[in-house]
Amino acid sequence: MKKDFALLKKHKRLLLTLGGPALFALCLLLPESVFPALKARYAIGTVAWMAFWWITGPVDFAVTAFLPIALNALLQIADMSAVIANYASETILLLLGASILTVSWEETGLDRRMAAKFLSLVGSNLRSQVIFWFLLCAFLSSILPNAVVCAAVTPIAVSMLRYVGQADIAKSKSGSLLLLTIAYATGVGGLASPLGGAMNLVTVDYLEQVTGQEFMYISWVVRFLPIMAILIVSNILILLIGCKKSDQLGGSREYFINQYKAMPKISSEELISLCLFLLATLLAFTRQLYQNLLPGLKPAYVFIICAILSFLITRKDGSRLMTWKKAQTKIGWELIYVFAGGLAAGTLISKSGAADAIGDFIASTNMNGGFMTVFAIVAFTVILSDVTSNTATAAVAIPIVISVVQGLGLNPIPYIYIASIGVNLSYMLPTSIRAIPVGYGLEPRYMLKKGVPITIVVILLMSVAGYLLMKFWPAFSTI
């Protein structure tokens, strides 16, 4: 019986492994009328292959992340230097630095102290935890880069989950839900202000080009407040589906309060480890204050510098707290490579002309600027954001939207706002910031299972909301 089961498992894995190349081959049959360039079909096939392997898991997630390099070397879909750059991008260095810093938490016991503190403040009720982490991350991401927020907050939540005995995220429904909450919230929060991410600054630049006027950031905040309210409420409600009032992470709030009080006084090693992380986070968040003085000191490099300093921490007996030999076994390498693979896939989509071809196809349909136009813009930007970075989506989608709407003789401003909604939102695939929770153990198939319904709901909600705001709120048509 065991032998038969092992054989069946082997055959299933072989079929799933072959499913990726098969999907790639099917994508080559996409109509040339929509995708005239073969390279565009290659790029879409690569993304389909990667998504299938990430979801079904016949090979390790990090292995799948290297497919863009392998296929690009064979097929020359895009300039290889542009593809390779994703594996050593600033965001990758930021994630590496943050990962090293959180290793020092484990070495000092700071992770357990922080976990007990958060649990004593919020309690272990799962609903309360989801609401707390969503609101916290959405707020932080409204003024800070969402990759920084997700990279900083996720390990704190993971430490808390380990503290309550849920170290295996893939097998923990509660743990998976919380990490997904953080990823979704950091995406939603970015929409609240132009400072929420580079994709919003791209949108602002196009608004200024179209109008010839300076765009005031407060105008963005005012116009997107109704959208943010709808997104926060709808996202939280969807995440809470299936959560019972009685669902707990483990232990009571009073128990964790007592646990925290029983802990010894914070050690100097813990304090230094905490200060290094807080310093990196603070400098990343306040870059605008010193960017003229130190233009090269970007958030990624701040985290790397603080990570280097963490190796200088010594214990009271004079021994080093961390060595590379020990730290490298605990660094989230899979997280780093999955994130890089998602960026590389996005590069193939944008550089091969696939994104432009999709935009041209949408532009060729019979649109008159009404609800279906709004729906098409939202669906296009949300889905494109899932397979490439939000910034790349903005760079590709916004000019397409402007040209289509101006071709119809309409005011492009409300449609640019509507496109920026979709540019900020993505839920289904482990690309961009959604690779971070996957690196900590979240299963991509769980992300897809949760992401499909929320994507459908969000596209419909944002289409209706965008259309109503455009029709009945004059301020939504101006800057």
Secondary structure, DSSP 4 states (H G I P E B T S, - for coil): -HHHHHHHHHHHHHHHHHHHHHHHHHHTTS-TTT--SHHHHHHHHHHHHHHHHHHH-SS-HHHHTTHHHHHHHHH--S-HHHHHGGGG-HHHHHHHHHHHHHHHHHHHTHHHHHHHHHHHHH-SBHHHHHHHHHHHHHHHHTTS-HHHHHHHHHHHHHHHHHHTT---GGG-HHHHHHHHHHHHHHHHHGGGSGGG-HHHHHHHHHHHHHHSSPPPHHHHHHHHHHHHHHHHHHHHHHHTTT--TT-BSSS-HHHHHHHHHHSPPPPHHHHHHHHHHHHHHHHHHTGGGTTTTSTT--HHHHHHHHHHHHTT-B-TTS-BS--HHHHTTTS-HHHHHHHHHHHHHHHHHHHTTHHHHHHHHHHHS---SSHHHHHHHHHHHHHHHHHS-HHHHHHHHHHHHHHHHHHTT--SHHHHHHHHHHHH---SSS-GGGHHHHHTT--HHHHHHHHHHHHHHHHHHHHHHHHHHHHH-GGGG--
